């Protein structure tokens, strides 16, 4: 005969487990409420195999149930090791002694989960007495004793794992590793329970459990080892690795980019792609709009037909916001990657991708990239903890996660004389603001026709942010200048696509020395190409208007607006709140710009 001791607060799945144990020659010892639950639907014959713990020990429950299982017959049965000669002798001597009122018996299985302490604390109707009574004593002792003696006792604490125990029991009952894993789960159950109690008595204490999912080759730098990807507090991982072994920085780019494109779908309901490099976006774009013949040529789409693929258009546009920076990026797409999108990705230099999913054909194409080492991740619903921590030289700082959703009301408070804000500009302002939420501060983002074409990130002053973003947007727009288009047909055979991109951007910047110019001219069949002059650039650029600019914090002075005017900015959104707000508004009025105040700062550090 085998003995199982069952004492549970959560009685989920208990009937199924009880039937399994009785069918496998177990007798059951149980406590009051659990005993009644077990016996409720049992046959008369099976009821004979179930005994209340007070009848088993000959000792009644005391102190309104505070003392039920705390008895030497119970703990001797759980802690008994048949391979220990002294244990055997103690069992025999005790059973044969004249003063003994009972025989000692080995207990083979302990099924126990604890009073709902954290749930009671969370219940607003609970009083301190209710909370104290939900501090389990006997249950913790049962679990700890069984886990300590795992080589001889099976212990299970999670009702959701009863089925797993039943499915594997006949194969693994005697396997020590199986028993040890159950013991590890049991100790973890106790630890989490005691942490909840400790935090209740001292709210300054915060605990986290990190469970390693994957060992990483190294951390941010090769000399930073002991690097792992881990889950927190048993949260379900929002990502699944389908191919490759991403590194520390790859994961950071994957996480931030997935947050960005996921929020775009929540806010705008559109398919979006992002290109990330070194934890900052290089480009972000929607895939709704069809590409013109000119754009297809400038973006070097080639023979691929992307007219029916929104995801492919989103990817091509995002990658071409700043193609110089996107070289070696991490891609994010908030939809299902199809075959044509995968073929376009395959030809680019990129480290990896995270997407909502992949068609079978797309997945096979991407798995061939980088000799099979291209990182392919599937993104799922994002889980936030109530509080997040960041550790720096032995200290931790914490905050509530930034779950602020950037929606249309961010751009509704227009404070300038010009109130004109077309739907396309609204969309660009929202898209740019979402981008800033995942860009290191200080930061500025410039949007144009569903693309974020200029990002100035991580600068100590906002003017430099505007210059960086503005110059990137200028390069983007100049790539469609007729003089730059001519170059596309003049490259020699064998020049790679990225080399063509780099050469045209170099042409736009026009910052050659003699050696650079000679090497640059060698890329073309016509070695006498006339270089751009400032007049051509300025004439072309100032003919363009309608760009949208978002700032992650307020403009401290009107010089921000003066610089913005040089880059074709017509629409702006910023939080406001500066003592210089009136001066900034006046500057916008001077240039005929439309500016809205969101009243929400979007810093990321």
N, C-alpha and C positions, 0 to 999 in steps of 0.2 A: 504494500500500500504506500502511495505517495501522499504527502500532505501539502496543501496550498493554503496559505493564509491570505485572506482578502479583506482589506479595509480601505474603502475608497470614498472620497467625497463626491467626485465626478463619476456617476454611474453609467456613463455612455458606453455602449457596446458590451456591457457587463454580462448580459444574458447569453450572448453568443459565446463569450469566453468561458462562462460557467459550464455550458453544455459541452464544450470541447474538453474541459478538464475532467468532468465526470465521465465522459466517453473514453478518456485515456487513464482510467483507474486512479484518479485523484479523489481523496476526501478533502473537504474544505472546512477550514476554521474561519469564522467570520464575526465581525462586530455587529452591534444592534441594528442600525439602519441598513447596513449592507446585507446582513443576514436576512432581513425581511424582504429586501429586493430580490435576493437570489432565490429564496424559497417560494416566491409568489406564484410562479408558473411551473414548478417542479412536480413530478409525479411523487406519489407516496414513497416509492422505493428510493428515488434519488434524494428525497428529503432526509432519508436516514444517513446519507453520506455528508450532510452539512451540519455543523455543530457551532453553537454560539461560543464565543471565546470565554465567556464567564463559566459555561458548563465545562469547557475543556480544561481551564485552570483551576476550577473550584473556587474562584475568587470573584466576587461581584464587581460590576462597574461602580466606581465611586465618584464623588464630587461632580455630579451632573455630567458624567461621561469624560471628565478630564483624565481619569485613570481607567483605562480599559485593557490595553495591551502590555502595560509595564509590569511584567511578571517573569520570574526566572525560568518557568517552563517554556515560555515563548522564546526568550532570548537564548536559552540553552539550545533549543531546537534549531534556531536560525544560525547560531555561531558554531555549531558542532562540526568538527572536521573528522570524518571517519578514519582518515589516514594518520591521525595524531594519537599515539598510544595513551597519552595522559587524558585526552578527551574521552577515549573509549573507557578508560578506567573510571573516570568521574561519572560517566553515564551509568556504568554497571554498579558502582558503589552506591550512588544516590538511589537508584531504583531498588536496591536490595536492603537499604538501611531501614531500620525499624520506624524511624520518625518520618519517613517519606509518605506523603499522602497521594503521590501520583508518580507515574513513570515518565521518564524523559523520552521524547521522540524527535527524530530528525525532521525538520521542515524543509521541503524541497523547492518551494516556489513562494515568493512574496509578491502580491499585487497590491500596490498602494499608491494613492495620490492624496494630496494634502488639502486641508481646509482652504477655501478660496479667500486668502488674505488680501491680495491686491484688488480683487473684485469688490471686497467689502469696503476697503479704503476708498475706492473710486465711487462707491454708491453714496450719493449726497444724503441719503436718509439714514446712513449708519451713524451710530454714536460710538464714543470711545470704548464702551463696554463690549459692543458687538465686534469691534476691531480686535480687542485683546482676546476675546474668546475664539477668534479665528487664527490664533497663533498655534499651530499644530506642534505637539510634543511627541506623542507616541508614534505618529506616522513617520516623522523624521527619523526617530530611533530605529523603527522597523526597516526603513529603506537603507539607512547607513549600515546597520548590522548585516543585512542581506548582501549589500554591495561589497562590504569588507570580505565576506566569505563567498565571493562570486564563484570560486572553483567548485563549490558544493551546493550553492543556492542560486536559482534563477530569480531575477528581480525585474519587474516592469512597472513603470510609473505613468506612461502615456496611453490613454484609452485608444488613441488613433493608431497605436502600434500593436494592439492585440492581434489584429489579423496577420501582421507580419510574423509575430511569434507563432501563431497557429500554422501558418504556411510553411515555416522552416523548422518547426519543432522536431519532427522525426529525423531530420537530417543533421541538425546542429545542437541538439539538446546536450550532448556530451562534449561539444567542441569548446575548448577553453577560450579561444578568441571571441566566440559568439557571446559567451557568458561575461567576458571582460567588457565587451562593448555595451551590454545591458547595464553593467555596473557603472560604466562611465556616464551613461545617460542618467542613471539614478543619482550619482553624485552631483551632476550638473543641475538636476531638478532641485536638489536640496540647496545648492549654492544660490540659485536664482531666487528661491523662496526666502532664504535668509537675507539676501540683499534687499529684497522688498521690505522686509521687517526693519532692517537696519536703517534704510532710507526714510521709513515712516518715523522712527524715533529720532533720527537726525537728518532733516531734509537737506542739509549741506552735502550729504554723501550721494554721489552718482556712480552707478556701475554700468559697465559695458561688457558684453561678451563678444569676442571676435573669434569666428570659426574660419579657419583657413580653407579656402577653396582651391588655391593654386599657388605654388611657389614660383616666384619670378626670378629671372636670370640675375637681375640686380635692380637697385632702386633708380633714383634719378640719374646717378652717375655710376660707372662701373665699380668704384671702390665702396659703394654703399650697398652692402649685402644684407642678408636677413630680410629680404623683401617678399611680401606675400600679398595676394588678393584675398580678402576675407569678407564674410558677411557679418552683420551686426545684429545681435539679439535675435537670431534665427529668422530675420527678415528674408523673404524670398529674393534671390538675386534678380535684378531687372535685366540682366544680360545673359546670353548664352553664346559661348564660343563654338563656332561651327568649323573653324579651320585656323591653324597656326597657334603660336604661343605669344600673345601680345606682352609687351613690357610695361614698366611702370608709367612712362610718359604716354605710351599708346593708350593705356586705360584712361588716363586723365583726359586725353583728347576725345576718346570715345564717350566718356561720361558727360563732359560738358557739351559736346556737339549733339548728343542724343537729347539732353535737356532742352537745348535750343530748338531743334526741329520739332520736338514733341510739343513745346509751347506754341510754336507757330501754328500747328494744326489745331490746338485748343482755341487759340485766339482768332485765327483767320480761316480755319477749315480748309487750308490749301496744302498741296504737296510741296515740300520744301527740301532743299539740300543745303548742307553746309560743308565747307572745306576748312579744316582746323590744322593749325601748325603751332606747336609749342604752347598749348593751352589757350590759344586765342584764335578767333575766326579770321580766315583770310578772305572768305567770300561766303555770302548767303544769298539764295535765290529761290523764287517760286517757279513752278513749271507750267503755270496756266497759259501764258502767252506763247503763241507760235513765233518761231524765229524768222526774221526776214532773210532774203537771199544774201544780203550784205552781212548779217550776223552769222549765218551759216558759213560764209567764207572766212570771216575774221576769226571765228572760233574753230576753224579747221575741222568741221564736222565730217567733211569728206563724203564718202559714198553712203553713209548711214542715214536712213530715213527715220527721223524722230518726230514726224508730224503726228503720229498716233501714240507716242509714249511721253506722258507727262513727267514721269520720273527721269527719263533721259534728258528732257529739256531742262528740268531743274538741276540735274547734275552738270550739264554742259554750261549753263549760265553761272552756277556757283563757282565752278572751276575757272571761269574766265573773268570773274570780278577782279582778281589780282593773280593772274597765272604765274607770275614770277614768284610770289610767296607760296602759292599752292603746290609747288614742286615738292614731292615727298610728304604730302598731307595725310590726314585721316578724314575719311568721308562719312557723312551722316545723311540718311534719307528717311523721312518719316512715312514711307510707303513700301510697297513690294517692288523690289528691283526686278526688272524684266530682262529679256535676252539682249535687246539692243542697248540698254543702259549698261549691262555687264560688259558688252563688247567695247563700248566707249571707255569704261573704267579700265579695262584690261590694257589698253594701249598707253595709259598714263603712268608716270612714276608716282606711286602712292604706297603708303604703308599698310592701310587697312580700311575697313568700312564697317559701320554699324547701321542697320536698317530694320524696318519692321518685319521684313521677310524677303524671301527670294523665290522666284520660280525655279523649278528643277534645272532648267536649261541655264539660267543665270548663275546658279550656284556652281554648277560644273565648270562654267567658263571662268569664274573668279577663282576657283580652286587651282586652276592651272597657272595663275599669275604668280610671279616671283618664284618660279620653280616649286610651286606648291606651298610656299611660306607666306602667302598673303593672308593677313588677319581678317577673318570674316566673323562678325558678331551679329546676333539677332537681339534687338532691343524690345523690351516689354514695358508694362506699366511701371511707373517710377514709384518707389516706396521712400517716404521721408520719415525720419525719426522726429520726435517732438523737439529734440534739441540736438545740435551737432557740435562736436568738439574739434579743436585744432591744437596740436601739440607743438610747442616751440621751446627748445632748450630746457626741457624738464618741467615746463608749466603748460597749462591748458587754458584756452579761452573758448567760450561757448556762445552760441546764439541759436535762435529759432531759424530753421531753414528758410531761405527766400522763396516762398511759394506765392508771392505776389504775381497775379496774372495781368499781363499787359493787354488791355482791351480798348475798345473804341473810345471810352470816356477819357482816356489819356490825352486825346487830341481834340477835345470838344471845347475847352476853355480858351477861346481866342481872345487875345488881349491887345492886338494891334488894330490900326484903322482899317487895314485890308483884311476883310473877313472871308475872302475867297479861299476855300480849301477843297479842291476836287477829290472825288473818291479815290483816285489813284494815288494822290498825295497822302491822303489819310492812311492808306494801306502801306505806303513806303515809310511813313513816320512810325507806324506800329511795328513794322518789320525791323526797322533800324533800332528801335528802342528795345525790342526783344533781343536783338543781337548784342546790344550794350550790356544787358543783364548777364551775359556770359563772356564778357570781355574785360580783362584787367583794367582797373581805373588808374588815372583819369582816362576817359575815352569819348570819342566822337565817332558817329557812324553816318554815312551819307547814302541815301537810298535813291534809286532811279528805276522806274518801270519794273518794280517787283524784284530788284536786285540791290544788295548792299555793296556798292562799288568802291567805297572808301572807308577804311577803318583806321583811326588813330588811337593807339592803345598804350596805356601804361606810362603816360608822360606826367611830369611834375607840374606843368601848367597847361591850361586849356587851349591857349593860342597854338602851342606846338601840336596839340592833338588835331586842331582844325587844319593846320598846315599839312600834317601827315595824311589825314583823310582826304583833304582837298587835292593834294598832289596825286594820290592814288586814283581819285575819281577823274582827274584830268588825264592821266595816262589811259584809263579805261576808255574815255570818250575819244581821245586822240587816235586810238587804234582804229577807229572808223573814219578817220580823216582820209580824203582821197589820196594824199601823198603817201600815207602808210599803206593803203590798199594796193597801190601800185607795186610796192615791194613784194607783196605776196606772190606775184607772178615772175619775180626776177631772181629768186633763190636758185642756186645751183642744185643739181640732183644730189641726193644723199644727205642734204642738210636735215637734221632731225627737227621734229615739230617744236620741241622745247627750245632748241637753238634759234628757230625762227621767231618765237615769242620773245626771247631774250634780245635778239637783234633789233626787233621793232621797238621794244621799250628803250633800248639804248639809243636808237634813232630819235625817239621822242624826247629823251632827256638831253641829247646833243651835248654830251660831256666827254668827248673823245680826246685823248692825247694822240700824238702821231702814230705810235705803235698800235694802239687800239683801233684807230681809224683804218690803218692798213689791213689789220686782221679782219675787221668788220667788212671792208669792201671785198675781201676775198670770198665772202659767202655768196656773192651775187655774180650773175653772168655779166652784168654791166658794172664795171669797176669805177665808173665816174658819176655815181649817183650824187645828186645835189643834196646837201644837208638842209635840214629845216632851219628856218630862222625864226626869231621870236615873233615877228609880225604874223607869219602864217599861223603859228600856234595861238596867239592872242586873238586874231580875227576869227579863227574857227571856234575857239572856246567860248568867246563872249557872245557868239550867236546862239549858244545853248543856254536855256534856262529851265526851271522846273525841277531842280534837284531838291531833295528833302534832307534836312540835317536834324539828328537827334543828339542831345548831350546828356550824359549820365548824371550830371550835377549842374547847378545854376551857373550862369555866366556872371563872373565877378565884375566885368567892365565891358563897355561898348566896343572895345577893340576886337573882341571875339566876333561881333557882327560885321565890323569893317573887313576883317579877314574873310569871313564867310561870303561876303558879297563878291569877292574876287574869284570864287569857284562856282558861280552860277546858282547859288542857293536862293530858293524862293520861299520855301516852307521850313519852319523850325518847330521843334518841341523841346522844352527844357523844364526842369522842375520848378524854377522860380524860387523866391525866398531870399534873394540877395538884397542888400541895402541899395544896390545899383539897378534894381529891376526897372525903375522908371527911365533911367538913362538907356538901358538896353532896349526897352520898348521904343523909345524915341529913335534909336539907331535903326531899328527894323522899319519904322515908319519912314525914315529918310530914304531907305532903299526900296520901299514898297513891298516889303516882305510880309508874309502871314506867319505869326508866331502864336503857339498855344503853350499854356502852362499845365504840366501834368500833376504838380505837387507831390511827385514821387521821385526820390533819388534812386539811382540804380548802380551803386558802387559794387565792385567785386575786388576783393584783396586776397 
